[in-house]
Amino acid sequence: MKFDYRNFLVLSLVIQSYAADWPQFLGPKRNGVYEGPSISINWEKSEPKTLWKNKVGQGFAGPVVAGNKLVLFHRIGNEEILSCLNASTGAPIWESKYPTNYRDDFGFDEGPRATPCVHDGRIYTLGAEGMIQCADLNDGKKIWSVNSKKEYRAGKGFFGVACSPLVQGENVLLNIGGENGAGIIALDRNSGKLQWKATDHEASYSSPVAATLQGKEYALFFTRNGLVALEPSTGHVVVDFPWRSPMNASVNAATPLVVDNFIFLSASYGTGAVLLEWNQGKVKKIWSGDEVLSNHYASAVYRDGYFYGYDGRQESGPSLACVEWKSGKPQWRQEGFGAGTVTLAGDNLLLLKENGELVFAKASPKKFEILGRTQILGTTTRAYPAFADGKIFARDKSQLVSVQLP
């Protein structure tokens, strides 16, 4: 058998491109897994090194990386701004902007909340007031925009609009909480034209994921009401599973986690976690309980039969916990660890805490073991970071940093 070096080269380039990109919320597969170059477990010999820093405006939208371009969605003054930087140097490439009048009812940050999505050379964003926009990755020029507040009467919610767009097939999908059946909408990714709308569910602070369940493609949304599984091309709702707090002052924020034919949901405010098994378009509850894991806003990650995530409200100093997937049995709990985000890197965890500290720890059900830690940002670090090509790109309330992982 003759070896075809051309096919090998193409495959190598695809693998390199995949490892170097973090094009959307929670990474290439939206599961919080980093698959780039391996990270040294000995941070005493080789510490993470800050490569560059940039000042940024308001917002909780995390950065994304595609083809050595870093894209950040933030706010300066009365404008929501899409900034494109050279990921290696932090040097600006282009900037596009539009006016915004968003005001936060609770006096928090007034920038965009939703992490952009880069797909096929285009950037899809959702602003805090509900402005949906598609822009060209090369120069930032607007391709189309839709005002979901005006067109679909999308609700403001407690803290503005926060669903990170999901591109599936020819559609871009969003949970906007609009009226007249526009709880979830699909727009043509090339034109912005409405393709379908589904449910009367209010919007949550969770972002949707694509999932293949028993060989069929679905889009999974954790709305304010609960889990919605639908066909991405038609909007046909297959499953509508209620899972929310009885409190009105509550949110669902963590993204659904899918492993094989199982779906994990978790929320705070007395709701807790549930594991569902998917079977021929129906779901069966395997276990549930508020004492298992109560994700406030950060999504959990999965490895080898266990998942790792934050338990408890952000303002109360949540714990970090490991739970057995199939049984819901807690394995260990690190009390008072503090809020943050969690990313899986091989058999380890990268934890970016709300106080700006980056913690490297083992993803093991036996015990919680820290391998390294370093301060990379200041307080109010709430946006999800991007991990690309051995680097972490992260922001707090005033600056964006690039840090080389050892």
TAKAMO-V580500 format. One record per pair of residues at least 12 apart in sequence whose C-alpha atoms are under 6 Angstrom apart, sorted by the first residue. I is the first residue (numbers start at 1). J is the second residue. D is the distance in whole Angstrom. If there is no record, write none. Layout:
((I;J;D) (I;J;D))
This chain:
((19;35;6) (19;36;4) (20;388;5) (20;389;4) (21;65;5) (21;66;5) (21;388;5) (22;64;6) (22;65;5) (22;386;6) (22;388;6) (23;64;5) (23;65;5) (23;66;5) (23;118;5) (24;64;6) (24;117;5) (25;115;6) (32;343;5) (33;343;6) (33;344;5) (34;345;5) (36;389;6) (37;390;5) (39;406;6) (40;406;5) (43;372;5) (46;406;6) (48;404;5) (48;405;5) (48;406;5) (49;403;5) (49;404;5) (50;402;6) (50;403;4) (51;402;5) (51;403;6) (52;401;6) (52;402;5) (53;400;6) (53;401;4) (54;399;6) (54;400;5) (55;398;6) (55;399;4) (56;398;5) (56;399;5) (57;74;5) (57;75;5) (57;76;5) (58;74;6) (58;75;5) (58;111;5) (59;74;5) (59;111;4) (59;112;5) (59;113;6) (60;113;5) (60;383;5) (61;112;6) (61;113;5) (61;114;5) (61;115;4) (61;383;6) (62;115;5) (62;383;5) (62;384;5) (62;385;6) (63;386;6) (64;386;6) (68;87;5) (69;85;6) (69;86;5) (69;87;5) (70;84;6) (70;85;5) (70;87;5) (71;83;6) (71;84;5) (74;111;6) (74;112;6) (75;111;5) (78;99;6) (78;100;5) (79;98;5) (79;99;4) (79;100;5) (80;97;6) (80;98;6) (81;96;6) (81;97;4) (82;95;6) (82;96;5) (83;95;5) (96;140;6) (102;129;6) (112;127;5) (112;128;5) (113;162;5) (114;162;5) (114;163;5) (114;164;5) (115;164;5) (121;137;5) (122;135;6) (122;136;5) (122;137;5) (123;135;5) (123;137;6) (128;160;5) (128;161;5) (130;148;5) (130;149;6) (130;161;6) (131;146;6) (131;147;5) (131;148;6) (132;145;5) (132;146;5) (133;145;4) (152;178;5) (153;178;5) (153;179;6) (154;176;6) (154;177;5) (154;178;4) (155;177;6) (162;205;5) (163;207;5) (164;207;5) (170;189;6) (171;186;6) (171;187;5) (171;188;5) (171;189;5) (172;186;6) (172;187;5) (172;189;5) (173;185;6) (173;186;5) (175;203;6) (176;203;5) (177;201;6) (177;202;4) (177;203;4) (181;198;5) (181;199;5) (181;200;5) (182;197;5) (182;198;6) (183;199;5) (183;200;5) (183;201;5) (183;202;6) (184;197;6) (184;198;5) (185;197;4) (202;224;6) (203;223;6) (203;224;6) (204;223;5) (204;224;5) (204;252;5) (205;252;6) (205;253;4) (206;253;4) (206;254;5) (206;255;5) (207;255;6) (208;220;5) (208;221;5) (213;261;6) (218;230;6) (218;231;5) (218;232;6) (219;232;6) (224;252;6) (225;242;6) (225;244;6) (226;241;6) (226;242;4) (226;243;4) (226;244;6) (227;240;6) (227;241;5) (228;240;5) (245;269;6) (245;271;5) (252;267;5) (253;297;5) (254;297;5) (254;298;5) (254;299;5) (255;299;6) (261;277;6) (261;278;5) (262;276;6) (262;277;5) (262;278;6) (263;275;6) (263;276;5) (266;294;6) (266;295;5) (267;294;5) (267;295;5) (267;296;6) (268;294;5) (268;295;6) (268;296;5) (271;290;6) (272;289;5) (272;290;4) (272;293;6) (272;294;5) (273;288;5) (273;289;6) (273;293;6) (274;287;6) (274;288;4) (275;287;6) (293;311;5) (294;311;5) (294;312;5) (295;310;6) (295;311;5) (296;313;5) (298;341;5) (305;325;5) (306;323;6) (306;324;4) (306;325;5) (307;322;6) (307;323;6) (308;321;6) (308;322;5) (309;321;6) (314;339;5) (317;336;5) (317;338;4) (318;336;6) (318;338;5) (318;339;6) (319;334;5) (319;335;4) (319;336;5) (319;337;5) (320;333;6) (320;334;5) (320;337;6) (321;333;4) (331;365;6) (339;353;6) (339;354;6) (340;352;5) (340;353;4) (340;354;5) (347;363;5) (348;361;6) (348;362;4) (348;363;5) (349;361;5) (349;362;6) (349;363;6) (354;380;6) (354;381;4) (354;382;6) (355;378;6) (355;379;4) (356;375;6) (356;376;6) (356;377;4) (356;378;5) (356;379;6) (356;381;6) (357;374;6) (357;375;4) (357;376;6) (358;373;6) (358;374;5) (359;372;6) (359;373;4) (360;372;5) (360;373;6) (380;396;6) (381;396;4) (390;405;6) (391;403;6) (391;404;5) (391;405;5))
